[in-house]
Amino acid sequence: MRTVPDLLDATSALIGRAVAWLLIPLLLLAIGLVLARYAFGLGSIAAQETVLWLHASVFMLGSAWTLQQGKHVRVDVFSARASERTRAWIELLGC
């Protein structure tokens, strides 16, 4: 039987992998907006809002998976010379 932390980890990984696929439409839409604006002089506020919401969704829904994988951004300048306990506090406060 799986424990609650195992289920949470599995759920986080599932959501993270699913959200990673949002990067493809986000990228295509952003490129399309730039091309439309600078090549054709066209713009769309709805498309810009869609990019904004996709971007926010990727960050908010994917952050737990990124943290779980150890791929999140750290400020190593502060933690490079710190003890393991101090690094744990930095991680806790940073999250």
C-alpha distances in whole Angstrom, upper triangle without the diagonal:
4,7,10,12,10,10,14,14,14,16,18,19,19,21,23,24,25,27,29,30,32,34,36,38,38,40,42,43,44,46,48,49,50,52,53,55,56,58,58,59,56,53,51,49,46,45,46,43,41,41,40,37,36,36,35,32,31,31,30,27,26,27,23,22,26,25,21,23,26,29,30,34,34,38,38,42,40,37,39,40,38,36,32,32,35,33,30,32,33,30,29,32,33,30
4,7,8,6,7,10,11,10,12,15,15,16,18,20,21,22,24,25,27,29,31,33,35,35,37,39,40,41,43,45,45,47,49,50,51,53,54,55,56,53,50,48,46,43,42,42,40,38,37,37,34,32,33,31,28,28,28,26,23,23,23,19,19,22,21,18,20,23,25,26,30,31,34,35,38,37,34,35,37,35,33,29,29,31,29,26,29,30,27,26,29,29,26
4,6,5,6,9,10,11,12,14,15,17,18,20,21,23,24,26,28,29,31,34,35,35,37,40,40,41,43,45,45,47,49,50,51,53,55,55,55,53,50,47,46,43,42,42,40,37,37,36,33,32,32,30,28,27,27,25,22,22,22,18,18,21,20,17,19,21,24,25,28,29,32,33,36,34,32,34,35,33,31,27,26,29,27,24,26,27,24,23,26,26,23
4,5,5,6,9,10,10,12,14,15,16,18,20,21,22,24,26,27,29,32,33,33,35,38,38,39,41,43,43,45,47,48,49,51,52,53,53,50,47,45,43,40,39,39,37,35,34,33,30,29,29,27,25,25,24,22,19,20,19,16,16,19,18,15,18,20,23,23,27,27,31,31,35,33,30,33,34,32,30,26,26,28,26,22,24,25,22,21,24,24,21
4,5,5,6,9,10,10,12,14,15,16,18,20,21,22,25,26,27,30,32,31,33,36,36,37,39,41,41,43,45,46,47,49,50,51,51,49,46,43,41,39,38,38,35,34,33,32,29,28,28,26,23,23,22,20,18,18,17,13,13,16,15,12,15,17,20,20,23,24,27,28,31,29,27,29,31,28,26,23,22,24,22,19,21,22,19,17,21,21,18
4,5,5,6,9,10,11,12,14,15,16,18,20,21,23,25,27,29,31,31,32,35,36,36,38,40,41,42,45,46,47,48,50,51,51,49,46,43,42,39,38,38,36,34,33,32,30,28,28,26,24,23,22,21,18,18,17,14,13,16,15,12,14,17,19,20,24,25,28,29,32,31,28,30,32,30,28,24,24,26,24,21,23,24,21,20,23,23,20
4,5,5,6,8,10,10,12,14,15,16,18,20,22,23,25,28,29,29,31,33,34,35,37,39,39,41,43,44,45,47,48,49,49,47,44,41,40,37,36,36,34,31,31,30,28,26,26,25,22,21,21,19,17,17,17,13,13,17,16,13,16,18,21,21,25,26,30,31,34,33,30,32,34,32,31,27,27,29,26,23,25,26,22,21,24,24,21
4,5,5,6,9,10,10,12,14,15,16,18,20,21,23,26,27,27,29,31,32,32,35,37,37,39,41,42,43,45,46,47,47,44,41,39,37,35,34,33,31,29,29,28,25,23,23,22,19,18,18,16,14,14,14,10,10,14,13,11,14,16,18,18,22,23,27,28,31,30,28,30,32,30,29,25,25,26,24,21,22,23,19,18,21,21,17
4,5,5,6,9,10,10,12,14,15,16,19,20,22,24,26,26,28,30,31,31,34,35,36,37,40,41,42,43,45,46,46,44,41,39,37,35,33,33,31,29,28,27,25,23,23,21,19,18,17,16,13,13,13,9,8,11,11,8,10,13,15,16,20,21,25,25,29,28,26,27,30,28,27,23,23,25,22,19,21,22,18,18,21,20,17
4,5,5,6,9,10,11,12,14,15,17,19,21,23,25,25,27,29,30,31,33,35,36,37,39,40,41,43,44,45,46,43,40,38,37,34,33,33,31,28,28,28,25,23,23,22,19,18,18,17,14,13,14,11,9,13,13,10,12,15,17,18,22,24,27,28,32,31,29,30,33,31,30,27,27,28,26,23,25,25,22,21,24,23,20
4,5,5,6,8,10,11,12,14,16,17,19,22,23,23,25,27,28,29,31,33,33,35,37,38,39,41,42,43,43,41,38,35,34,31,30,30,28,26,25,25,22,20,21,19,16,16,16,15,11,11,13,10,9,13,14,11,13,17,18,18,22,24,27,29,32,31,29,31,34,32,32,28,28,29,26,24,25,25,22,21,24,22,19
4,5,5,6,9,10,10,12,15,16,17,20,21,21,23,26,26,27,29,31,31,33,35,36,37,39,40,41,41,39,36,34,32,30,28,28,26,24,23,23,20,18,18,17,14,13,13,12,9,8,9,6,5,9,10,8,10,13,14,14,18,20,24,25,29,28,26,28,31,29,29,25,26,26,23,21,23,22,18,18,21,19,16
4,6,5,6,9,10,10,13,15,16,18,20,20,22,24,25,26,28,30,31,32,34,36,37,38,39,41,41,39,36,34,33,31,29,28,27,24,23,23,21,19,19,18,15,13,14,14,10,9,10,8,5,9,10,8,9,12,13,14,18,20,24,25,29,28,26,28,31,30,29,26,27,27,24,22,24,24,20,20,23,21,18
4,5,5,6,9,10,12,13,15,17,19,19,21,23,24,25,27,29,30,32,33,35,36,38,39,40,40,38,35,33,32,29,27,28,26,23,23,23,20,18,18,18,15,13,15,14,11,10,12,11,8,12,14,12,13,16,16,17,21,24,27,29,32,32,30,32,35,33,33,30,30,31,28,26,28,27,23,23,26,24,21
4,6,5,6,9,10,11,13,16,17,17,19,21,22,23,25,27,27,29,31,32,33,35,36,37,37,35,32,29,28,26,24,24,22,20,19,19,17,14,15,14,11,10,12,11,7,7,10,9,8,11,13,12,13,16,16,16,19,22,26,28,31,31,29,31,34,33,33,30,30,30,27,25,27,26,22,22,24,22,19
4,5,5,6,9,10,11,14,16,15,17,20,21,21,23,25,26,27,29,31,32,33,35,36,36,34,31,29,28,26,24,24,22,20,18,18,16,14,14,14,11,9,10,10,7,5,8,8,5,8,10,10,10,13,12,13,16,19,23,24,28,28,26,28,31,30,30,27,28,28,25,23,25,24,20,21,22,20,17
4,5,5,7,10,11,13,15,15,17,19,20,21,23,24,26,27,29,30,32,33,34,35,36,34,31,29,29,26,24,24,23,20,19,20,18,15,15,16,13,10,13,13,10,8,11,11,8,10,13,12,12,15,14,15,18,22,25,26,30,30,29,30,33,33,33,30,31,31,28,26,28,27,23,24,26,23,21
4,5,6,7,10,11,13,14,16,17,18,20,22,23,24,26,27,28,30,32,33,34,34,32,29,27,26,24,22,22,21,18,17,18,16,13,14,15,11,10,13,13,9,9,12,13,11,13,16,15,15,18,17,18,21,24,28,29,33,33,32,33,36,35,36,33,34,34,30,29,30,29,25,26,28,25,22
4,5,5,8,10,11,11,13,15,16,17,19,21,21,23,25,26,27,29,30,31,32,29,26,24,23,21,19,19,18,15,14,15,12,9,10,11,8,6,9,10,7,6,10,11,10,11,14,15,15,17,15,16,18,22,25,27,30,30,30,31,35,34,34,32,32,32,29,27,29,27,24,24,25,23,20
4,5,6,8,10,10,12,14,15,16,18,20,21,22,24,25,27,28,29,30,31,29,26,25,24,22,20,20,19,16,15,16,14,11,11,12,10,7,10,12,9,7,11,12,10,10,14,14,13,16,14,14,17,20,24,25,29,29,28,30,33,33,33,31,32,32,28,27,29,27,24,25,26,23,21
4,5,6,8,9,10,12,13,15,16,18,19,21,22,24,25,27,28,29,29,27,25,23,23,21,18,19,19,15,14,16,14,11,12,14,11,9,12,14,12,11,14,16,14,14,18,18,17,19,17,18,20,24,27,29,32,33,32,33,37,36,37,35,36,35,32,31,33,31,27,28,29,26,24
4,5,6,6,9,10,11,12,14,15,17,19,20,21,23,25,25,26,27,24,22,20,20,17,15,15,15,11,10,12,11,7,8,11,8,7,11,12,11,10,14,16,14,15,18,19,19,21,18,18,20,24,27,29,32,33,32,34,37,37,38,35,36,35,32,31,32,30,27,28,29,26,23
4,6,5,6,9,10,10,12,14,15,16,18,20,21,22,23,25,25,23,21,20,20,18,15,15,15,12,10,12,12,8,8,11,10,7,10,13,12,11,14,16,15,14,18,19,18,20,17,17,18,22,25,27,30,31,30,32,35,35,36,34,35,34,31,31,32,29,26,28,28,25,23
4,5,5,6,9,10,11,12,14,16,17,18,20,21,22,23,24,22,20,19,20,18,15,15,16,13,11,14,14,10,11,14,13,11,14,17,15,14,17,20,18,18,21,22,21,23,20,20,22,25,28,30,33,34,34,35,38,38,40,38,39,38,34,34,35,33,30,31,32,29,27
4,5,5,6,8,10,10,12,14,15,16,18,20,20,21,22,19,17,16,17,15,11,13,13,10,9,12,12,8,10,13,12,11,15,17,16,16,19,21,20,20,23,24,23,25,22,22,24,27,30,32,35,36,36,37,41,41,42,40,41,40,37,36,37,35,32,33,33,30,28
4,6,5,6,9,10,11,12,14,15,16,18,19,20,21,18,16,15,15,13,10,10,11,8,6,9,9,6,7,11,10,9,12,15,14,14,17,20,19,18,22,23,22,24,21,20,21,25,27,30,32,33,33,35,38,38,40,38,39,37,34,34,34,32,29,30,30,27,25
4,6,5,6,8,10,11,12,14,15,17,18,19,20,18,16,16,17,16,12,12,14,11,8,11,13,10,10,13,14,12,14,17,17,16,19,22,20,19,23,24,23,24,21,21,21,25,27,29,31,33,33,34,38,38,40,38,39,38,35,35,35,33,30,32,32,28,27
4,6,5,6,9,10,11,12,14,16,16,17,18,16,15,15,16,15,11,12,14,12,10,13,14,12,12,16,16,15,17,20,20,19,22,25,23,23,26,28,26,27,24,24,25,29,31,33,35,37,37,38,42,42,44,42,43,42,38,38,39,36,34,35,35,32,30
4,5,5,6,9,10,10,12,14,15,15,16,14,12,11,12,11,7,9,11,8,7,11,12,10,11,14,15,14,17,19,19,19,22,25,24,23,27,29,28,29,25,25,26,29,31,34,36,37,38,39,42,43,44,43,44,42,39,39,39,36,34,35,35,32,30
4,5,5,6,9,10,11,12,14,15,15,13,11,11,12,12,8,8,11,9,7,10,12,10,10,14,15,14,16,19,20,19,21,25,24,23,26,28,27,28,24,24,24,27,29,31,33,35,35,36,40,40,42,41,42,40,37,37,37,35,32,34,33,30,29
4,5,5,6,9,10,11,11,13,14,13,12,13,15,15,11,11,14,13,10,13,16,14,14,17,18,17,19,22,23,22,24,27,26,25,28,30,29,29,26,25,25,29,30,33,34,36,37,38,41,42,44,43,44,42,39,39,40,37,35,36,36,32,32
4,5,5,6,8,10,10,11,12,10,10,11,13,13,9,10,14,12,11,14,16,15,15,19,19,19,21,24,24,24,26,29,29,27,31,33,31,32,29,29,29,32,34,36,38,40,40,41,45,45,47,46,47,45,42,42,43,40,38,39,39,35,34
4,5,5,6,9,10,10,10,8,7,8,10,11,7,7,11,11,9,12,15,14,14,17,19,19,21,23,24,24,26,29,29,28,31,33,32,33,29,28,28,32,33,36,37,39,40,41,44,45,47,46,47,45,42,42,42,39,37,38,37,34,33
4,5,5,6,8,10,10,9,9,11,12,14,11,10,14,14,12,14,17,16,16,19,21,20,22,24,26,25,27,30,30,28,31,34,32,33,29,28,28,31,32,35,36,38,39,40,43,44,46,45,46,44,41,42,42,39,37,39,38,34,33
4,5,5,5,7,9,9,10,12,15,16,13,13,17,16,14,17,20,19,19,22,23,23,25,27,28,28,30,33,32,31,34,36,35,35,32,31,31,34,35,37,39,41,42,43,46,47,49,48,49,47,44,45,45,42,40,42,41,37,37
4,6,6,5,6,5,6,9,12,13,11,12,15,15,14,17,19,19,19,23,24,24,26,28,29,29,31,34,34,33,36,38,37,37,34,33,33,36,37,40,41,43,44,45,49,49,51,50,51,49,46,47,47,44,42,43,42,39,38
4,6,6,5,5,5,9,11,14,12,11,15,16,14,17,20,20,19,22,24,24,26,28,29,29,31,35,34,33,36,38,37,38,34,33,32,35,36,39,40,42,43,44,48,48,51,50,51,48,45,46,46,43,41,42,41,38,37
4,6,6,8,9,13,15,17,15,14,18,19,17,19,22,22,22,25,27,26,27,30,32,31,33,36,36,34,37,40,38,38,35,34,33,36,36,39,40,42,43,44,47,48,51,50,51,49,46,47,47,43,42,44,42,39,39
4,6,8,11,14,17,19,16,16,20,20,19,21,24,24,24,27,28,28,30,32,33,33,35,38,38,36,39,41,40,40,36,36,35,38,39,41,43,45,46,47,50,51,53,53,54,52,49,49,50,46,45,46,45,42,41
4,5,9,12,15,17,15,16,20,20,19,22,24,24,24,27,29,29,31,33,34,34,36,39,39,38,41,43,42,42,39,38,37,40,41,44,45,47,48,49,53,53,56,55,56,54,51,51,51,48,46,48,47,43,43
4,7,11,13,16,15,15,18,19,18,20,23,24,24,26,28,29,30,32,34,34,35,39,39,37,40,43,42,42,39,37,37,40,41,43,44,46,47,48,52,52,55,54,55,53,50,50,50,47,46,47,45,42,42
4,7,10,12,11,12,15,16,16,18,21,21,22,24,26,26,28,30,31,32,34,37,37,36,39,41,40,41,37,36,36,39,40,43,44,45,47,48,52,52,54,53,54,52,49,49,49,46,44,45,44,41,40
4,7,9,8,8,12,13,13,15,17,18,19,21,22,23,25,27,28,29,31,34,34,33,36,38,38,38,35,34,33,36,37,40,42,43,44,46,49,49,52,50,51,49,46,46,46,43,41,42,41,38,37
4,5,5,6,9,10,11,13,14,15,17,19,20,21,23,24,26,27,29,32,32,32,34,36,36,37,34,32,32,36,37,40,41,42,44,45,49,49,51,49,50,48,45,45,44,42,40,40,39,36,35
4,5,5,6,9,10,10,12,14,15,16,18,20,21,22,24,25,27,30,31,30,33,35,35,36,33,31,31,34,35,39,40,41,42,44,47,47,49,48,48,46,43,43,42,39,38,38,37,34,33
4,5,5,6,9,10,10,12,14,15,16,18,20,21,22,24,25,28,29,29,31,33,34,35,32,30,31,34,36,39,40,41,42,44,47,47,49,47,47,45,43,42,42,39,37,37,36,34,32
4,5,5,6,9,10,10,12,14,15,16,19,20,21,22,24,27,27,27,30,32,31,33,30,28,29,32,34,37,39,39,40,42,45,45,47,45,46,44,41,41,41,38,36,36,36,33,31
4,5,5,6,9,10,11,12,14,15,17,18,20,21,23,26,26,26,28,30,30,31,28,26,26,29,31,34,36,36,38,39,43,42,44,43,43,41,39,39,38,35,34,34,33,30,29
4,5,5,6,9,10,10,12,14,15,16,18,19,21,24,25,25,27,29,29,30,28,26,26,29,31,34,36,36,37,39,42,42,44,42,42,40,38,37,37,34,32,32,31,29,27
4,5,5,6,8,10,10,12,14,15,16,17,20,22,23,23,25,27,28,29,26,25,25,29,31,34,36,36,37,39,42,42,43,42,42,40,37,37,37,34,32,32,32,29,27
4,6,5,6,9,10,11,12,14,15,16,18,21,21,21,23,26,25,26,23,22,22,26,28,31,33,33,34,36,39,39,41,39,40,38,35,35,35,32,30,30,30,27,25
4,6,5,6,9,10,11,12,14,15,16,20,21,20,22,25,25,25,23,21,21,24,26,29,31,31,32,34,38,37,39,37,37,36,33,33,32,30,28,28,27,24,23
4,5,5,6,9,10,10,12,13,15,18,19,19,21,23,24,25,22,21,21,25,27,30,32,32,33,35,38,37,39,37,37,35,33,32,32,29,27,27,27,24,22
4,5,5,6,9,10,10,11,14,17,17,17,20,21,22,23,20,19,20,24,26,29,31,32,32,34,37,37,38,36,36,35,32,31,31,29,27,27,27,24,22
4,5,5,6,9,10,10,12,15,16,15,18,20,20,21,18,16,17,20,23,26,28,28,29,31,34,33,35,33,34,32,29,29,29,26,24,25,24,21,19
4,5,5,6,8,10,11,14,15,15,16,19,20,20,18,16,17,20,22,25,27,27,28,30,33,32,34,32,32,30,28,27,27,24,22,22,22,19,17
4,5,5,6,8,10,12,13,13,16,17,18,20,18,16,18,21,24,27,29,29,29,31,34,33,34,32,32,31,28,27,27,25,23,23,23,20,18
4,6,6,5,8,11,11,11,13,15,15,17,14,13,15,19,21,24,27,27,27,29,32,31,32,30,31,30,26,26,26,24,21,22,22,19,17
4,6,5,6,9,10,9,11,14,15,15,13,11,12,16,18,21,24,24,24,26,29,28,29,27,28,26,23,23,23,21,18,19,19,15,13
4,6,6,8,10,10,12,14,15,16,15,13,14,17,20,23,25,25,25,27,30,29,30,28,27,26,24,22,22,20,18,18,18,15,12
4,6,7,8,10,11,13,14,16,15,13,16,19,22,24,27,27,26,28,32,30,31,28,28,28,25,23,24,22,19,19,20,17,14
4,6,5,6,9,10,11,12,11,10,13,16,20,22,25,25,24,26,29,28,29,26,26,26,23,21,22,21,17,18,19,16,14
4,5,5,6,9,10,11,10,8,10,13,16,19,22,21,20,23,26,24,25,23,23,22,19,18,19,17,14,14,15,13,10
4,5,5,6,9,10,10,9,12,14,18,20,23,22,21,23,26,24,24,22,22,22,19,17,18,17,13,13,15,13,10
4,5,5,6,9,9,9,13,15,19,20,24,23,22,23,27,25,25,22,23,23,20,18,20,19,15,16,18,16,13
4,5,5,6,5,6,9,12,16,17,20,20,19,20,24,23,23,21,22,21,18,17,19,17,13,15,17,14,12
4,5,5,6,5,9,10,14,15,19,18,16,18,21,20,20,17,18,18,15,13,15,14,10,11,14,11,9
4,6,8,9,12,14,17,18,21,21,19,20,23,21,21,18,19,19,16,14,17,16,12,13,16,14,12
4,5,8,11,13,17,17,21,21,19,19,23,22,22,19,20,21,17,16,19,17,14,16,18,16,14
4,6,9,10,13,13,17,17,15,16,19,18,18,16,17,17,14,13,16,14,11,14,16,14,13
4,7,9,12,13,17,17,16,16,20,20,20,18,20,19,16,16,18,16,13,15,17,14,13
4,6,10,12,15,15,14,16,19,18,20,18,19,18,14,14,16,13,10,13,14,11,10
4,7,9,12,13,12,14,17,17,19,18,19,17,14,15,16,12,11,13,14,10,11
4,6,9,9,9,10,14,13,15,15,16,14,10,12,13,9,8,12,12,9,10
4,5,6,7,9,12,12,15,15,16,13,11,13,13,9,10,13,12,10,12
4,5,5,5,9,10,12,13,15,12,10,13,14,10,11,15,14,12,15
4,6,6,8,10,13,14,16,13,11,15,15,12,13,17,16,14,17
4,6,7,7,11,12,13,10,9,12,12,8,11,14,13,12,15
4,6,5,8,9,10,8,6,9,10,8,9,12,13,12,14
4,6,9,10,12,10,8,12,13,11,13,16,16,15,18
4,7,9,12,10,9,13,14,12,14,17,17,17,20
4,7,8,6,6,10,10,10,12,14,15,15,18
4,5,5,6,9,10,11,12,14,15,16,18
4,6,5,6,9,10,10,12,14,15,16
4,5,5,6,9,10,11,12,14,15
4,5,5,6,9,10,11,12,14
4,5,5,6,9,10,10,12
4,5,5,6,9,10,11
4,5,5,6,8,10
4,5,5,6,8
4,6,5,6
4,5,5
4,5
4
